[in-house]
Structure formats: C-alpha cells, structure tokens
Amino acid sequence: MVSALKKGLVTASVLFASTIAVNSAYAAEDTSNQKGTMGYGYQQYLEKHPEQAKSSKQTKESSSTALRSAEGTTQSGERVLDISEWQGDLTAQEVKDLKANYDFIIIRAQYGSEKVDASLEHNSALLDQYSLDFGVYSYSMYENPDDARYEAQTLYNRAPKASFYINDFEQDSVTSGTADESTDAWYDEMKGLAGDKKVLFYSYENFMLENASNSVGKYDGYWMANYNPDPPTREHVLWQYTDSYASPELNQNVDANYTGPGVDASWFTS
C-alpha cells in the first residue's frame, strides 16, 4: 500500500564580477538544505568516495569559466539547466533570457509523493506563459511497486503540461520487493499517463548498476550524473556534468547538463 506519510547580455566585466560573488556565496551554503533535489544522493556518494570527489572538483572549477559565453551549445552537446525551489521563483525576465539561450529547462516537481516543490506552480505557469518547454522530475522515495506507481501519478497530475518526465532515483528507499521492480512500476505507470512523451531515468552510475540495472533499459533514456571532466562512455541522453554552473540568466549557480551524442533538443520535446 502507498505510505500514508513520506519523510521525507550584460558586459563581461559585470558578469565576471557577479560570478565571483555567486561562487563565494555558494561555497558558504549548507548543501544539506538541498535534500530531495537532483544530485543530492550523488553528493552523499561523493562524500564517501573522495577519489571521485577530486575529479568532481576539477569539473566544477573548469565549468565556472564557461559563463563567459551565454551560448547553450558546446562541443560536448547542447547545455541544459535543471533547477528547483532552491533557486527560487523565476521572473519573467529570467524566463525570457532562458528562452533566448535554451530550448527547454528542467524543474523539480516533488520530493517523494508528499512534498511538492515550492516553486513548481509558479515556475511551470510562467514557463508555459512564455512558451519555454520544460521537463519535470520527481526525487523518488518509493518503497514498493504500488508506492512507485503512486509517485508517478502525483508527478503527472502536478505537471500535466510538462514535455517529458524524469524518475530521479538516487537513494535506496525500497523496503518491499526489489528496486528494479519498483523502478519498472514507476515507468509503466508514467508511460500509461504520458503517452508519447519521453520518460527518463536519472541517477549516478554506481547507484544505477546496484539498484536499477535491469529496469533502466525500459526507460526512453538514461540521464547520468557524473561530475568528472570527461564525458561518460555509457550510453546516455543527458549528462549532468556539474552542480555549480554559473548561469548568467539566473545570476546564480545551478546544475548543468549536456545532451548526449546524437541527441538534440527536439528529441526531448517532440
């Protein structure tokens, strides 16, 4: 049965100066407040595996220089941003700036089935108003297949205008049956609701191999978190390469991703 409760372009000089301030502020932030947002489980993994975190730090440092170009496309693929309530409510001008540089954005809708992202209603309405496509993710906390189906239902019902949907599964919350069975159930339920819209699976590779290696193949695409400087060799449609890209559109650090080899924006939104 479903659990009753879940625990849960400005001038270059101005842009460069603002980036220094943003990066300094980010360093002082308590990342524990970001629990339930994309990459949180991966951050816990990196803390326990310092050899991986070292490579991650190199990627963060190199990505900070990328802000000097507002272009969304690089040799690694097309850049895509993902945000949550942690970045606050978007403004109309920010959405216009995002639309000028990106084909779509990804926002959080929920943390488990009970916690709705505080910025979901505002941001999704504003993105829809200015015709900027968006995908939505659920930071999944399902405990069994029935629970997984319910989380998929709540995600769809909270964001029916999303262009695609993501199961962000990076913490093992399953208490009954296998993680693969629950992850399969999430996909089956969402696909039945979303129809032709893409349904993606997000996680870091180690967690995926240990908990969803069989079910990931059912999804329309795999979105991999990997903060190393080199693109991942495993097949993927999105690569989250950093959690600290200095976005000139939002004037703060955000998660940033590149589309996978041979995958363009239209694949996600068509």
Backbone as CSV, one residue per row, in Angstrom:
resi,resn,N_x,N_y,N_z,CA_x,CA_y,CA_z,C_x,C_y,C_z
1,MET,0.844,-1.194,0.000,0.000,0.000,0.000,0.877,1.240,0.000
2,VAL,0.299,2.346,-0.512,1.033,3.606,-0.534,1.222,4.108,0.891
3,SER,2.399,4.550,1.224,2.670,5.053,2.570,1.800,6.247,2.881
4,ALA,1.308,6.332,4.086,0.473,7.472,4.464,1.279,8.748,4.494
5,LEU,2.506,8.675,4.985,3.375,9.849,5.040,4.736,9.470,4.510
6,LYS,5.450,10.387,3.829,6.819,10.146,3.354,7.748,11.146,4.035
7,LYS,8.841,10.670,4.621,9.804,11.546,5.284,10.747,12.072,4.201
8,GLY,9.991,12.119,4.586,10.634,12.630,3.627,11.371,12.962,2.579
9,LEU,23.104,41.164,-22.946,23.955,40.322,-22.314,24.573,41.491,-21.751
10,VAL,24.744,41.243,-20.441,25.463,42.227,-19.655,26.911,42.272,-20.078
11,THR,27.631,43.262,-19.625,29.038,43.370,-20.018,29.826,42.273,-19.366
12,ALA,30.979,41.936,-19.981,31.789,40.834,-19.469,32.306,41.141,-18.072
13,SER,32.649,42.401,-17.819,33.191,42.741,-16.507,32.147,42.594,-15.415
14,VAL,30.918,43.025,-15.701,29.848,42.886,-14.718,29.535,41.421,-14.492
15,LEU,29.493,40.659,-15.578,29.184,39.241,-15.482,30.245,38.507,-14.684
16,PHE,31.512,38.832,-14.931,32.598,38.167,-14.218,32.549,38.497,-12.724
17,ALA,32.277,39.768,-12.411,32.206,40.178,-11.005,31.061,39.479,-10.292
18,SER,29.921,39.379,-10.954,28.776,38.737,-10.314,29.032,37.258,-10.100
19,THR,29.806,36.665,-11.006,30.113,35.246,-10.878,30.981,34.974,-9.662
20,ILE,31.959,35.853,-9.402,32.802,35.694,-8.230,31.948,35.727,-6.970
21,ALA,30.999,36.654,-6.929,30.122,36.764,-5.761,29.263,35.525,-5.605
22,VAL,28.736,35.032,-6.731,27.889,33.844,-6.682,28.672,32.646,-6.185
23,ASN,29.873,32.450,-6.733,30.667,31.304,-6.342,31.059,31.365,-4.872
24,SER,31.358,32.568,-4.352,31.707,32.717,-2.947,30.523,32.376,-2.058
25,ALA,29.343,32.849,-2.460,28.138,32.563,-1.679,27.831,31.076,-1.697
26,TYR,28.012,30.462,-2.850,27.720,29.031,-2.974,28.594,28.208,-2.043
27,ALA,29.873,28.607,-1.931,30.802,27.856,-1.104,30.391,27.871,0.360
28,ALA,29.672,28.940,0.765,29.285,29.073,2.168,27.941,28.435,2.473
29,GLU,27.219,27.979,1.438,25.890,27.444,1.640,25.946,26.058,2.264
30,ASP,24.913,25.740,3.021,24.783,24.424,3.616,24.037,23.535,2.639
31,THR,24.755,22.625,1.982,24.130,21.808,0.949,23.120,20.825,1.513
32,SER,23.094,20.632,2.832,22.101,19.728,3.411,20.690,20.253,3.187
33,ASN,20.563,21.549,2.958,19.248,22.122,2.686,18.706,21.657,1.342
34,GLN,19.585,21.099,0.509,19.159,20.678,-0.816,18.685,19.226,-0.843
35,LYS,18.450,18.648,0.311,17.965,17.278,0.366,16.685,17.152,-0.459
36,GLY,16.636,16.119,-1.266,15.458,15.917,-2.104,15.526,16.617,-3.434
37,THR,16.657,17.257,-3.743,16.834,17.858,-5.060,17.824,17.024,-5.860
38,MET,17.754,17.163,-7.152,18.552,16.347,-8.047,20.042,16.432,-7.724
39,GLY,20.672,15.272,-7.591,22.088,15.203,-7.294,22.411,15.067,-5.826
40,TYR,21.401,15.165,-4.936,21.674,15.082,-3.509,22.260,13.718,-3.130
41,GLY,21.651,12.654,-3.650,22.167,11.319,-3.375,23.564,11.131,-3.930
42,TYR,23.802,11.706,-5.103,25.134,11.616,-5.712,26.160,12.355,-4.860
43,GLN,25.770,13.514,-4.293,26.679,14.257,-3.423,27.054,13.429,-2.191
44,GLN,26.097,12.697,-1.636,26.392,11.830,-0.495,27.381,10.746,-0.889
45,TYR,27.232,10.238,-2.101,28.164,9.227,-2.599,29.568,9.804,-2.741
46,LEU,29.670,11.018,-3.269,30.978,11.638,-3.455,31.672,11.911,-2.126
47,GLU,30.895,12.253,-1.104,31.474,12.494,0.214,32.112,11.226,0.775
48,LYS,31.543,10.088,0.434,32.062,8.811,0.926,33.169,8.253,0.026
49,HIS,33.330,8.845,-1.155,34.339,8.374,-2.104,35.165,9.575,-2.568
50,PRO,36.110,10.011,-1.737,36.881,11.222,-2.044,37.656,11.157,-3.346
51,GLU,38.001,9.950,-3.798,38.719,9.853,-5.069,37.839,10.294,-6.229
52,GLN,36.534,10.087,-6.104,35.593,10.565,-7.109,35.368,12.066,-6.955
53,ALA,35.334,12.526,-5.730,35.101,13.951,-5.466,36.234,14.804,-6.003
54,LYS,37.452,14.281,-6.027,38.591,15.028,-6.549,38.394,15.350,-8.013
55,SER,37.966,14.372,-8.790,37.687,14.615,-10.206,36.527,15.569,-10.370
56,SER,35.545,15.452,-9.457,34.391,16.348,-9.492,34.812,17.790,-9.304
57,LYS,35.730,18.048,-8.387,36.191,19.403,-8.105,36.820,20.017,-9.355
58,GLN,37.573,19.218,-10.097,38.192,19.714,-11.329,37.138,20.172,-12.315
59,THR,36.034,19.409,-12.408,34.965,19.779,-13.322,34.294,21.065,-12.879
60,LYS,34.074,21.243,-11.568,33.447,22.456,-11.063,34.282,23.677,-11.410
61,GLU,35.605,23.551,-11.218,36.472,24.693,-11.452,36.502,25.072,-12.930
62,SER,36.540,24.073,-13.801,36.589,24.376,-15.228,35.260,24.896,-15.737
63,SER,34.155,24.439,-15.126,32.841,24.860,-15.612,32.571,26.323,-15.290
64,SER,33.229,26.880,-14.267,32.968,28.269,-13.897,33.414,29.234,-14.985
65,THR,34.362,28.812,-15.824,34.812,29.681,-16.911,33.837,29.688,-18.076
66,ALA,32.946,28.712,-18.106,32.026,28.605,-19.240,31.016,29.731,-19.280
67,LEU,30.826,30.452,-18.166,29.825,31.500,-18.140,30.179,32.662,-19.061
68,ARG,31.432,32.754,-19.468,31.804,33.869,-20.333,31.092,33.797,-21.676
69,SER,30.521,32.641,-21.981,29.723,32.511,-23.192,28.310,32.160,-22.794
70,ALA,27.345,32.911,-23.289,25.944,32.637,-22.962,25.342,31.622,-23.918
71,GLU,26.135,31.129,-24.862,25.614,30.169,-25.814,25.296,28.863,-25.101
72,GLY,24.217,28.202,-25.534,23.809,26.966,-24.888,24.401,25.738,-25.519
73,THR,25.152,25.863,-26.608,25.694,24.706,-27.297,27.207,24.731,-27.240
74,THR,27.815,23.618,-26.893,29.260,23.491,-26.863,29.645,22.236,-27.624
75,GLN,30.936,21.966,-27.684,31.386,20.776,-28.379,30.930,19.501,-27.678
76,SER,30.538,19.607,-26.414,30.064,18.438,-25.680,28.586,18.157,-25.929
77,GLY,27.884,19.076,-26.531,26.450,18.922,-26.758,25.729,20.195,-26.375
78,GLU,24.437,20.145,-26.378,23.651,21.322,-26.024,23.470,21.391,-24.523
79,ARG,23.752,22.552,-23.938,23.641,22.696,-22.492,22.176,22.795,-22.076
80,VAL,21.867,22.156,-20.967,20.520,22.148,-20.398,20.655,22.400,-18.902
81,LEU,19.811,23.266,-18.341,19.834,23.552,-16.910,18.701,22.834,-16.198
82,ASP,18.938,22.437,-14.955,17.838,21.937,-14.122,17.852,22.674,-12.794
83,ILE,16.661,23.024,-12.302,16.527,23.842,-11.096,15.410,23.299,-10.212
84,SER,15.339,23.851,-9.009,14.281,23.501,-8.062,13.947,24.742,-7.239
85,GLU,13.184,24.559,-6.178,12.849,25.679,-5.298,14.107,26.301,-4.691
86,TRP,15.200,25.546,-4.681,16.466,26.063,-4.148,16.883,27.326,-4.897
87,GLN,16.559,27.407,-6.195,16.893,28.602,-6.982,15.808,29.674,-6.908
88,GLY,14.691,29.375,-6.277,13.633,30.358,-6.091,12.696,30.457,-7.283
89,ASP,11.727,31.342,-7.168,10.766,31.569,-8.247,11.437,32.329,-9.386
90,LEU,11.186,31.866,-10.596,11.698,32.562,-11.767,10.947,33.876,-11.963
91,THR,11.604,34.834,-12.597,10.941,36.075,-13.008,10.667,36.002,-14.506
92,ALA,9.809,36.886,-14.974,9.502,36.922,-16.407,10.760,37.188,-17.219
93,GLN,11.612,38.096,-16.742,12.836,38.407,-17.481,13.780,37.207,-17.510
94,GLU,13.862,36.487,-16.414,14.723,35.306,-16.400,14.235,34.266,-17.394
95,VAL,12.935,34.074,-17.470,12.400,33.112,-18.435,12.689,33.566,-19.863
96,LYS,12.565,34.854,-20.128,12.883,35.367,-21.458,14.355,35.139,-21.787
97,ASP,15.226,35.367,-20.800,16.658,35.154,-21.017,16.964,33.677,-21.238
98,LEU,16.314,32.820,-20.466,16.500,31.387,-20.655,16.036,30.947,-22.035
99,LYS,14.904,31.469,-22.457,14.369,31.082,-23.766,15.293,31.514,-24.889
100,ALA,16.017,32.616,-24.706,16.930,33.091,-25.737,18.122,32.148,-25.913
101,ASN,18.434,31.371,-24.871,19.640,30.543,-24.911,19.395,29.040,-24.820
102,TYR,18.178,28.648,-24.451,17.898,27.225,-24.265,16.592,26.833,-24.935
103,ASP,16.538,25.584,-25.382,15.319,25.074,-25.991,14.326,24.574,-24.948
104,PHE,14.840,24.194,-23.791,13.967,23.764,-22.695,14.760,23.818,-21.399
105,ILE,14.053,23.696,-20.292,14.660,23.654,-18.972,13.994,22.521,-18.198
106,ILE,14.627,22.095,-17.115,14.076,21.018,-16.288,13.890,21.544,-14.868
107,ILE,12.726,21.272,-14.287,12.416,21.756,-12.946,11.944,20.593,-12.071
108,ARG,12.138,20.748,-10.766,11.647,19.725,-9.848,10.164,19.938,-9.593
109,ALA,9.438,18.837,-9.499,8.015,18.903,-9.171,7.732,18.429,-7.758
110,GLN,8.496,17.433,-7.292,8.167,16.871,-5.996,9.354,16.109,-5.421
111,TYR,9.269,15.896,-4.100,10.229,15.092,-3.354,9.409,13.983,-2.720
112,GLY,9.483,12.771,-3.290,8.528,11.742,-2.932,7.157,12.157,-3.442
113,SER,6.122,11.612,-2.879,4.774,11.977,-3.322,4.153,13.081,-2.472
114,GLU,4.688,13.309,-1.271,4.059,14.237,-0.338,4.574,15.663,-0.439
115,LYS,5.864,15.827,-0.739,6.483,17.160,-0.749,6.458,17.746,-2.161
116,VAL,5.657,18.786,-2.356,5.598,19.479,-3.639,6.652,20.578,-3.655
117,ASP,7.390,20.687,-4.744,8.378,21.755,-4.853,7.678,23.104,-4.718
118,ALA,8.220,23.956,-3.853,7.571,25.228,-3.546,7.461,26.153,-4.746
119,SER,8.330,25.968,-5.743,8.317,26.847,-6.921,7.631,26.215,-8.126
120,LEU,7.128,24.995,-7.989,6.563,24.293,-9.139,5.420,25.056,-9.796
121,GLU,4.417,25.422,-9.011,3.236,26.062,-9.592,3.605,27.376,-10.281
122,HIS,4.387,28.192,-9.606,4.781,29.478,-10.177,5.630,29.292,-11.427
123,ASN,6.670,28.463,-11.335,7.595,28.329,-12.452,6.967,27.651,-13.660
124,SER,6.184,26.616,-13.431,5.564,25.932,-14.566,4.579,26.846,-15.281
125,ALA,3.842,27.662,-14.531,2.895,28.590,-15.156,3.629,29.647,-15.977
126,LEU,4.742,30.146,-15.453,5.498,31.178,-16.153,6.186,30.609,-17.394
127,LEU,6.727,29.412,-17.289,7.344,28.768,-18.445,6.311,28.515,-19.531
128,ASP,5.128,28.099,-19.123,4.055,27.871,-20.082,3.615,29.190,-20.717
129,GLN,3.540,30.251,-19.928,3.126,31.561,-20.434,4.056,32.054,-21.528
130,TYR,5.361,31.818,-21.375,6.334,32.296,-22.354,6.786,31.199,-23.320
131,SER,6.044,30.099,-23.326,6.250,29.014,-24.303,7.672,28.467,-24.292
132,LEU,8.238,28.304,-23.092,9.520,27.631,-22.959,9.245,26.215,-22.455
133,ASP,9.560,25.230,-23.289,9.313,23.839,-22.917,10.056,23.485,-21.634
134,PHE,9.488,22.558,-20.867,10.146,22.128,-19.643,9.822,20.669,-19.348
135,GLY,10.804,20.004,-18.759,10.599,18.676,-18.216,10.505,18.773,-16.707
136,VAL,9.951,17.766,-16.068,9.828,17.770,-14.607,10.379,16.476,-14.039
137,TYR,10.948,16.585,-12.833,11.449,15.377,-12.192,10.869,15.209,-10.802
138,SER,10.815,13.959,-10.405,10.427,13.591,-9.050,11.640,12.968,-8.380
139,TYR,12.046,13.542,-7.243,13.086,12.908,-6.434,12.416,11.739,-5.727
140,SER,12.641,10.557,-6.248,11.829,9.404,-5.858,12.211,8.835,-4.508
141,MET,11.192,8.495,-3.748,11.356,7.889,-2.428,10.416,6.691,-2.273
142,TYR,10.091,6.034,-3.382,9.138,4.929,-3.323,9.708,3.734,-2.552
143,GLU,8.771,3.033,-1.887,9.135,1.919,-1.016,8.779,0.565,-1.601
144,ASN,7.895,0.556,-2.601,7.454,-0.690,-3.230,6.785,-0.333,-4.554
145,PRO,6.415,-1.320,-5.377,5.821,-1.011,-6.683,4.557,-0.167,-6.618
146,ASP,3.669,-0.430,-5.666,2.452,0.378,-5.552,2.795,1.830,-5.233
147,ASP,3.728,2.004,-4.353,4.177,3.342,-3.984,4.803,4.046,-5.183
148,ALA,5.575,3.304,-5.975,6.207,3.875,-7.164,5.162,4.334,-8.172
149,ARG,4.144,3.528,-8.351,3.067,3.925,-9.276,2.369,5.195,-8.782
150,TYR,2.175,5.281,-7.485,1.523,6.467,-6.931,2.391,7.713,-7.111
151,GLU,3.695,7.581,-6.908,4.581,8.727,-7.113,4.553,9.182,-8.570
152,ALA,4.492,8.242,-9.496,4.393,8.608,-10.913,3.082,9.350,-11.183
153,GLN,2.010,8.890,-10.578,0.707,9.548,-10.756,0.738,10.979,-10.238
154,THR,1.300,11.171,-9.039,1.318,12.520,-8.477,2.197,13.455,-9.306
155,LEU,3.288,12.936,-9.834,4.137,13.767,-10.687,3.378,14.217,-11.925
156,TYR,2.712,13.295,-12.566,1.979,13.646,-13.780,0.846,14.628,-13.471
157,ASN,0.119,14.372,-12.401,-1.015,15.234,-12.068,-0.579,16.640,-11.675
158,ARG,0.602,16.766,-11.107,1.091,18.081,-10.697,1.708,18.869,-11.852
159,ALA,2.048,18.192,-12.928,2.680,18.882,-14.061,2.200,18.297,-15.387
160,PRO,0.901,18.393,-15.662,0.370,17.788,-16.891,0.866,18.454,-18.172
161,LYS,1.396,19.683,-18.078,1.860,20.389,-19.270,3.347,20.189,-19.540
162,ALA,3.994,19.389,-18.725,5.418,19.121,-18.949,5.616,18.404,-20.274
163,SER,6.770,18.639,-20.893,7.089,17.992,-22.164,7.635,16.588,-21.972
164,PHE,8.224,16.315,-20.809,8.727,14.972,-20.506,8.883,14.841,-18.994
165,TYR,9.093,13.584,-18.537,9.080,13.281,-17.116,10.316,12.462,-16.735
166,ILE,10.815,12.700,-15.504,12.044,12.039,-15.060,11.854,11.390,-13.698
167,ASN,12.270,10.145,-13.611,12.361,9.438,-12.334,13.774,9.647,-11.809
168,ASP,13.923,10.521,-10.829,15.211,10.800,-10.197,15.360,9.846,-9.013
169,PHE,16.010,8.722,-9.260,16.141,7.672,-8.247,17.618,7.525,-7.899
170,GLU,18.022,8.055,-6.737,19.432,8.041,-6.353,19.648,7.736,-4.880
171,GLN,18.564,7.380,-4.189,18.648,6.921,-2.798,17.752,5.707,-2.646
172,ASP,18.292,4.636,-2.080,17.526,3.396,-1.978,16.518,3.498,-0.839
173,SER,15.269,3.684,-1.199,14.186,3.798,-0.225,13.276,2.570,-0.236
174,VAL,13.577,1.590,-1.094,12.708,0.429,-1.276,12.793,-0.486,-0.057
175,THR,11.627,-0.846,0.477,11.558,-1.710,1.655,10.856,-3.034,1.370
176,SER,10.211,-3.135,0.211,9.476,-4.346,-0.133,9.682,-4.657,-1.609
177,GLY,10.078,-5.895,-1.893,10.395,-6.244,-3.278,11.766,-5.692,-3.651
178,THR,12.056,-5.699,-4.942,13.358,-5.194,-5.389,13.227,-3.783,-5.933
179,ALA,14.361,-3.075,-5.962,14.372,-1.719,-6.525,14.018,-1.747,-7.997
180,ASP,14.461,-2.780,-8.706,14.122,-2.908,-10.122,12.615,-3.018,-10.331
181,GLU,11.951,-3.786,-9.489,10.502,-3.950,-9.623,9.783,-2.621,-9.427
182,SER,10.202,-1.861,-8.430,9.566,-0.564,-8.189,9.880,0.424,-9.308
183,THR,11.110,0.386,-9.800,11.501,1.303,-10.876,10.774,0.957,-12.171
184,ASP,10.557,-0.313,-12.426,9.734,-0.740,-13.557,8.310,-0.212,-13.410
185,ALA,7.752,-0.346,-12.207,6.373,0.078,-11.960,6.223,1.576,-12.181
186,TRP,7.226,2.368,-11.752,7.188,3.819,-11.963,7.098,4.125,-13.447
187,TYR,7.938,3.480,-14.240,7.937,3.724,-15.688,6.596,3.309,-16.308
188,ASP,6.125,2.124,-15.981,4.884,1.623,-16.588,3.718,2.569,-16.308
189,GLU,3.634,3.046,-15.064,2.539,3.951,-14.703,2.667,5.282,-15.439
190,MET,3.882,5.838,-15.447,4.063,7.124,-16.107,3.849,7.024,-17.608
191,LYS,4.315,5.961,-18.211,4.160,5.820,-19.658,2.688,5.703,-20.029
192,GLY,1.925,5.044,-19.170,0.498,4.945,-19.423,-0.200,6.289,-19.342
193,LEU,0.330,7.200,-18.525,-0.245,8.534,-18.375,0.294,9.507,-19.424
194,ALA,1.588,9.438,-19.674,2.252,10.430,-20.530,2.178,10.103,-22.013
195,GLY,1.881,8.873,-22.355,1.755,8.518,-23.758,3.058,8.654,-24.521
196,ASP,3.047,9.504,-25.549,4.214,9.653,-26.414,5.324,10.516,-25.803
197,LYS,5.061,11.147,-24.686,6.098,11.964,-24.059,7.207,11.061,-23.507
198,LYS,8.434,11.576,-23.542,9.566,10.796,-23.077,9.529,10.626,-21.554
199,VAL,9.981,9.471,-21.102,10.103,9.161,-19.685,11.551,8.748,-19.450
200,LEU,12.275,9.526,-18.632,13.704,9.320,-18.430,14.007,8.800,-17.030
201,PHE,15.159,8.164,-16.914,15.664,7.703,-15.627,16.938,8.455,-15.318
202,TYR,17.015,9.050,-14.121,18.196,9.795,-13.686,18.835,9.111,-12.491
203,SER,20.152,8.981,-12.523,20.904,8.543,-11.363,22.391,8.584,-11.697
204,TYR,23.221,8.394,-10.690,24.642,8.220,-10.964,24.898,6.736,-11.225
205,GLU,26.000,6.453,-11.924,26.198,5.119,-12.485,26.275,4.024,-11.429
206,ASN,27.014,4.246,-10.358,27.157,3.202,-9.345,25.820,2.796,-8.749
207,PHE,24.992,3.809,-8.462,23.683,3.510,-7.885,22.809,2.772,-8.897
208,MET,22.835,3.232,-10.140,22.038,2.579,-11.172,22.415,1.108,-11.307
209,LEU,23.712,0.805,-11.330,24.163,-0.573,-11.500,23.764,-1.446,-10.319
210,GLU,23.745,-0.880,-9.124,23.414,-1.658,-7.942,21.913,-1.809,-7.714
211,ASN,21.121,-0.848,-8.219,19.697,-0.830,-7.867,18.723,-0.863,-9.041
212,ALA,19.164,-0.518,-10.229,18.202,-0.436,-11.340,18.822,-0.857,-12.669
213,SER,19.782,-1.755,-12.610,20.482,-2.145,-13.843,19.570,-2.849,-14.840
214,ASN,18.543,-3.533,-14.354,17.614,-4.227,-15.248,16.515,-3.300,-15.756
215,SER,16.030,-2.427,-14.906,14.881,-1.588,-15.274,15.261,-0.367,-16.090
216,VAL,16.509,0.113,-15.998,16.879,1.339,-16.709,16.658,1.206,-18.209
217,GLY,16.788,0.006,-18.738,16.610,-0.204,-20.170,15.189,-0.006,-20.654
218,LYS,14.218,-0.038,-19.749,12.828,0.188,-20.145,12.559,1.645,-20.465
219,TYR,13.314,2.530,-19.827,13.069,3.968,-19.966,13.486,4.456,-21.361
220,ASP,12.931,5.595,-21.742,13.243,6.149,-23.057,14.672,6.659,-23.137
221,GLY,15.265,6.961,-21.994,16.640,7.426,-21.992,17.196,7.478,-20.585
222,TYR,18.517,7.408,-20.493,19.217,7.462,-19.211,19.914,8.811,-19.077
223,TRP,19.645,9.500,-17.975,20.278,10.780,-17.647,21.283,10.498,-16.538
224,MET,22.547,10.664,-16.843,23.608,10.268,-15.921,24.228,11.457,-15.199
225,ALA,24.357,11.328,-13.874,25.115,12.295,-13.084,26.550,11.805,-13.008
226,ASN,27.480,12.640,-13.451,28.895,12.278,-13.429,29.695,13.567,-13.508
227,TYR,30.259,13.998,-12.379,30.932,15.292,-12.322,32.416,15.207,-12.676
228,ASN,32.793,14.209,-13.426,34.158,14.096,-13.919,34.311,14.925,-15.191
229,PRO,35.542,15.331,-15.526,35.720,16.234,-16.668,35.458,15.611,-18.031
230,ASP,35.583,14.294,-18.139,35.401,13.649,-19.435,33.984,13.119,-19.578
231,PRO,33.401,13.205,-20.765,32.051,12.677,-20.989,31.979,11.192,-20.655
232,PRO,30.883,10.732,-20.106,30.752,9.306,-19.770,30.715,8.445,-21.022
233,THR,31.226,7.245,-20.903,31.240,6.323,-22.040,29.939,5.528,-22.138
234,ARG,29.238,5.387,-21.021,27.962,4.659,-21.055,26.932,5.473,-21.841
235,GLU,26.082,4.780,-22.563,25.058,5.453,-23.376,24.162,6.320,-22.486
236,HIS,23.889,7.533,-22.944,23.067,8.452,-22.163,22.439,9.490,-23.095
237,VAL,21.332,10.065,-22.651,20.692,11.143,-23.415,20.982,12.496,-22.790
238,LEU,21.335,12.511,-21.502,21.758,13.725,-20.807,22.895,13.365,-19.862
239,TRP,23.825,14.285,-19.728,24.946,14.118,-18.801,24.981,15.335,-17.881
240,GLN,24.686,15.112,-16.596,24.803,16.196,-15.614,26.270,16.264,-15.202
241,TYR,26.958,17.290,-15.697,28.400,17.347,-15.526,28.844,18.232,-14.355
242,THR,27.939,19.032,-13.788,28.303,19.885,-12.657,27.044,20.324,-11.913
243,ASP,27.248,20.680,-10.641,26.155,21.277,-9.865,26.452,22.745,-9.590
244,SER,27.449,23.306,-10.279,27.831,24.690,-9.993,28.200,25.455,-11.258
245,TYR,27.336,25.372,-12.251,27.497,26.199,-13.446,26.940,27.592,-13.138
246,ALA,27.739,28.602,-13.370,27.315,29.975,-13.081,26.441,30.482,-14.227
247,SER,25.154,30.424,-14.023,24.204,30.803,-15.072,24.074,32.319,-15.149
248,PRO,24.422,32.934,-16.294,24.242,34.381,-16.420,22.769,34.777,-16.472
249,GLU,21.915,33.858,-16.918,20.487,34.170,-16.980,19.866,34.279,-15.590
250,LEU,20.317,33.425,-14.670,19.742,33.385,-13.319,20.648,34.028,-12.281
251,ASN,21.859,34.388,-12.680,22.827,35.042,-11.791,23.077,34.220,-10.526
252,GLN,23.179,32.919,-10.685,23.497,32.033,-9.576,23.968,30.696,-10.131
253,ASN,24.524,29.869,-9.257,24.986,28.551,-9.660,23.833,27.569,-9.743
254,VAL,23.856,26.745,-10.778,22.800,25.752,-10.989,23.424,24.466,-11.508
255,ASP,22.631,23.404,-11.496,23.030,22.166,-12.161,23.054,22.407,-13.672
256,ALA,24.045,21.823,-14.335,24.116,21.947,-15.786,24.394,20.584,-16.411
257,ASN,23.888,20.416,-17.614,23.939,19.139,-18.307,24.268,19.364,-19.774
258,TYR,24.733,18.310,-20.420,24.890,18.315,-21.865,24.039,17.197,-22.447
259,THR,23.439,17.451,-23.593,22.729,16.391,-24.291,23.730,15.339,-24.751
260,GLY,23.271,14.103,-24.850,24.138,13.003,-25.226,24.484,13.017,-26.703
261,PRO,25.447,12.189,-27.103,25.860,12.125,-28.509,24.692,11.805,-29.439
262,GLY,24.519,12.634,-30.434,23.473,12.408,-31.417,22.067,12.720,-30.948
263,VAL,21.934,13.331,-29.760,20.612,13.657,-29.216,20.458,15.175,-29.201
264,ASP,19.433,15.682,-29.877,19.211,17.126,-29.851,17.951,17.449,-29.048
265,ALA,17.689,18.727,-28.901,16.599,19.175,-28.036,15.235,18.643,-28.483
266,SER,15.054,18.531,-29.770,13.750,18.100,-30.276,13.399,16.689,-29.817
267,TRP,14.406,15.885,-29.522,14.129,14.511,-29.059,13.376,14.538,-27.736
268,PHE,13.698,15.480,-26.875,13.072,15.566,-25.563,11.655,16.141,-25.637
269,THR,11.420,17.051,-26.526,10.176,17.820,-26.508,9.185,17.453,-27.600
270,SER,9.602,16.629,-28.546,8.673,16.289,-29.647,7.720,15.182,-29.232
